[in-house]
Amino acid sequence: MIWLYAVCEEPERPLPPVPGLGGAPVEGIADGPLLAVASRHDGVPDDPATDALWTHERVVETIQTERAVLPMRFGTRRPEAGSVREALAQRRGELLAGLDRVRGRVELAVRAIEPPDRAPDGRAYLARRRKAAAMHDRLSVLAVAACRRPERAADELLRGSYLVERPALETFNAAVEALQREHPEASLVCTGPWPAYSFVEPLE
């Protein structure tokens, strides 16, 4: 079984020596200009869930330090190397365009938390929605691409992901800090930079 971490470019360059799940060696499976970063296993690795997630993330982030990378969703796998090459060949144009889109860019995630009124009415609900939209719009103009995720709890005002040019990271973080000062009733948390998971189609 082939566990996939990412798709990147420059297959002629050796990968950095980072261990994969279960300590398995990470290797590249190439097709033309594309390289799938993978490790081989007899079955699904039995690492504890949290450890496996962080190992997957560490591999992706290590590759990202030296070349553009399309991170694969955790758990993406193929039965054998030939099927990986087939997938790379079938989606070559799309994957190359994706690498162009994320080159030199990273993902930042922003959450805004604000407990709702204990007895909210329609007006209060609409005010919260407008505030969240305004926050998202302020941050979106500083990003190459942006997306909002559904809120997961009643006190979650905003859950957004932003694809940001590396030179603009300081400006983006300053904008988050400015929003926090303008909205002391809310709590804003910005995490990253991360690989661009929210802006990449998985290699199914």
N, C-alpha and C positions, 0 to 999 in steps of 0.2 A: 504494500500500500504506500502511495506517495502522499505525503503531507505537504501542502503548499503554503508558503509564507508570503510570497510576493512575486511580482513580475517586474523585471527591470531591463535596462539596456546594457550595452557594452559586454556581450557575452565573451569577448576575448580576454577580459580582465578577470583575474582570479578573485573569488569571493573572500572576504575577511574570515578569519578562523573563529567563528562563533558557533557554539554547540546548539543543536536543535532540541526538540522534545526528547525526553529520556536520555539526553546526552548524545543522541545520534549525530553523526557528522552532517553538516549542511552542504549540499551540492547544487550545481546549476544544471538545468536541463534546457538546452538551447534549441531554438528554431529560428534561423535567419538572424535578424538583428535583436531578437528578444531572448531573454533568459528567465526561466522560472526558477525561483529559489525554493528548494525542497529538501526533505529528508525521507529516508526509506524506513518502513516499519513492517513487521510481520502482521500487526493488527493496529487498532487504534491505541496510541500510547496511553498508559495507565497512570500518568502523572496526576497528582491532585489538581482539581480544576483551576484553582488560583495560580498554582505554580505553572501549569501549562499555558495559561493566558499570558503570564508575564514572560515566559520563555518565547512564545510566539512574538510578542511585542518587541522583546529585546533583539530578536533576529531581524525584524523589519527595520527597527531604528538603526541598527548597526549598518545594514545595507544602505540606508538612506543617508548616512554620513558621507558617502562617496559617489552616489549616483542617484538619478531620478528613480523613484520606486512607486509601483502601484501595489499597495498592501492588499493581501487577500484576507477575506473574512475568516476568523478563527473557525477551524473545523473543515476548511476547504480541502478536499482530497480527491485523488484519482487512483484507479486500480494499478496503473503501471506507467512507465515513462513515455511509452508510445502515445497514450491518450493525452498526456500533457502536451506533447509536441503537436498533436492534432488540434488541440484547443488553441494553442498559440498561433498555428497557421490559419485556422478558420477566422480568428478575430484579430489578425495582425494589424490591419488598418486602424481598427478601433483602439487597440492597445497602444500603438504608437502615438495616436492622437492623445490618448490619456496621459502618456508620459510627457508629452509636450505641455499638457495642461497643468501638471503638478510640478514640473521642473522648477526648482528654486522657490517652491512654495510649501507651506505647511498648514496644518489644520489647528485652529484654536477653538476651544469649546467654552461657551459662556452660559452660566445658569444664574438666574435672578430669582431669589426667594423672598416672598412677602406674604405673611399670613393674611388670609382674606378676612373681611369683617365677619363677626360672629353671626350677624343676621343680614347677609347681603341682599340687596334688592337689584333690580335690573339695571339701575343707573350705576351702582357700584361695580357690577360685573362688566359693563361696557367701559367704564373708566379703567379698569384693570387691563382689558384687552387693548385699549388705545395706548396705555403706557407701555405694554409689552411690545406692541407694533412699533412705537416710536423708538424704543431702545434698539430693537432689531434693525430698523432703518438706519439709525446713527452708525451702527457697527458695519452694516452691509456696504456702505459707501467706501469703507476702508479695505474691503476684501475683493478678491477677484470673483469669488462665488460665495454664496451663503445659503443656508437652509435652516428652517425651524423644525424642531421635533415636537411631537405632542407632549404636553406637560404630564408628568407622572404622579403628581400629588396636588392636593388642593392649594398648598402654599407655594407651588412652583409657578412663577410668573412668566419666565422665559427659559427656553432650552434651545440654544442656537449653536450652529457650527459654521465656521468661517475659514475659507481658503485664503491665506494671506501671504503676500510676498515677504521673503525673509527680511529685506531691508525695512519693511513697514511694521515689523513686530513691535518696536518701541512705541510708534504712533498708535497702534491698535490698543496696546496695554494702557497707554495714557488716556485713550477714549473711554475705556472701561472704568478707570479710576475717576474720570470726570463724571460719568454717569452715577457712580457710587456717591460722589459728593452731592450731586443734584437730587438724589433719591435716598436720603439716609434711612428712610423707612424700610428699604429693601436691602438685601444682602446679595451682592454680585460676586461670583467666583469665576475666574478665567483660568482654564487649564490648558496645558500644551507648552510648546508646540508638539503636535502629534503627526504621524503619517496621515495622509488624506483619506482615511477610511470612508468618510461621509460623501466623498466626491468621486468614488471609484466603483465601477460595476464589478461584482465578483466574477471569478473565472469558474463558472459552473461546469 
